[in-house]
Amino acid sequence: MKNSLKKVMSEFTILDKEESKKFTINTSKNEKITIYDMEMVEKIIDSNFNQKYRKLLYIVMDISENEDSTESDTELALLKIEELKNILLSRYYKYISRELLNKYLKMIFLLDEKLRIPKRGRGR
């Protein structure tokens, strides 16, 4: 088993726990982990978002390519997309930069647009 560190921080800063931002993660064992390093928080959020986005992307690709997909499949996928957008805007927006938030919202918008069925105008 090989253990390696990518980078060792040689500078330490002292933070006041009450004044600094913190990000709390709940583990599956009902434990809480609090992180004060905002760079690390952004990496964790990026990893978590990309994992959820990748799952949604596979669902959208399956619905688009599969001829047997129904409107209920599309509606469920749209609900999951909306749920990811709400998580992004309610939980993560405080901890990531504005540019990264815009990037994520554009990615979600593209998935949403792929599933939306264009409404045709009524004929006579």
Secondary structure, DSSP 8 states (H G I E B T S, - for coil): -----S----------TTTS--EEEE-TTS-EEEE--HHHHHHHHHHHHHHHHHHHHHHHHHHHH-TT--HHHHHHHHHHHHHHHHHIIIIITTTS-HHHHHHHHHHHHHHHHHH---------
